[in-house]
Amino acid sequence: DTISQPKTKETRAAYEVLLSTVQSQFGDQPDDVLRGAADELLIALKDEGMTDPQRQQACAALMPRLDKARFAQLVALGKRITDFTPGGEGKDEPQEGQDLDDDVGVAVEFEDDEEDEADERTGMVTEVMSDEDADEEERDEPGPRRSAALGGGEAMDVEGADDDADEGLAVQSIDAYWLQRELEKAFPGKQAAECQALAEEVLGALEETDAREAENKLVL
């Protein structure tokens, strides 16, 4: 039995977002099916024996429509779910003082304060601040190509398709502002605040349980 049982409020919130992402791919399925798929994703994301391209390939096998932005979200969620143990080891040993319900499903509402709710919506990926050197390295990466997937048809710079197929997405490059940096490279005329707001809109669209609705939001 490998179904995850988050033990803290933070890991439970991250696991709920992961379940919503899985549901957007699989549609209406029983909870145990969705949770089983989520666990398979976590096993791949946390397998230290895999390279980054192998992790992305393993996740894409479960989610055929997986793109770089969605994979980046999965990586960030995997990092936040720190109490996952393959095989269910230790899941019956909650930390002292915790009184969390074991019934984790899709779209569970929490009675958190406004600050916690804001963190759940925007803090899945944007939590840890990178230093300026790492930011500059990301800006200077060669090999862009043009795409018009976001921003009302405006062109977006991304890595070449051949490079993506060969190298995949480097997990080490994903931090709090990875998506914002990608958007800044795609839209050089926009201010940092505008790119941050756009990144939050993209992450909000990815949380949609309806795949078509999510695609419409990303295109618009």
GIHU-V737033 format. One record per backbone hydrogen bond with DSSP energy under -1.0 kcal/mol. NH is the residue of the N-H (numbers start at 1). CO is the residue of the C=O. If there is no record, write none. Layout:
nh={NH NH}
co={CO CO}
This chain:
nh={12 13 14 15 16 17 18 19 20 21 22 23 24 25 26 27 34 35 36 37 38 39 40 41 42 43 44 45 46 50 55 56 57 58 59 60 61 63 66 71 72 73 74 75 76 77 78 79 80 81 82 88 91 93 98 104 117 118 119 120 121 122 123 127 135 136 137 138 139 140 145 147 154 156 158 160 164 165 166 167 168 173 174 176 178 181 182 183 184 185 186 187 190 195 196 197 198 199 200 201 202 203 204 205 206 208 214 215 216 217 218 219 220}
co={8 9 10 11 12 13 14 15 16 17 18 19 20 22 22 23 30 31 32 33 34 35 36 37 38 39 40 41 42 47 51 52 53 54 55 56 57 59 63 67 68 69 70 71 72 73 74 75 76 77 80 85 88 90 95 102 113 114 115 116 117 118 119 125 131 132 133 134 135 136 158 156 151 147 145 143 160 161 162 163 164 170 171 128 175 177 178 179 180 181 182 183 187 191 192 193 194 195 196 197 198 199 200 201 202 205 210 211 212 213 214 215 216}
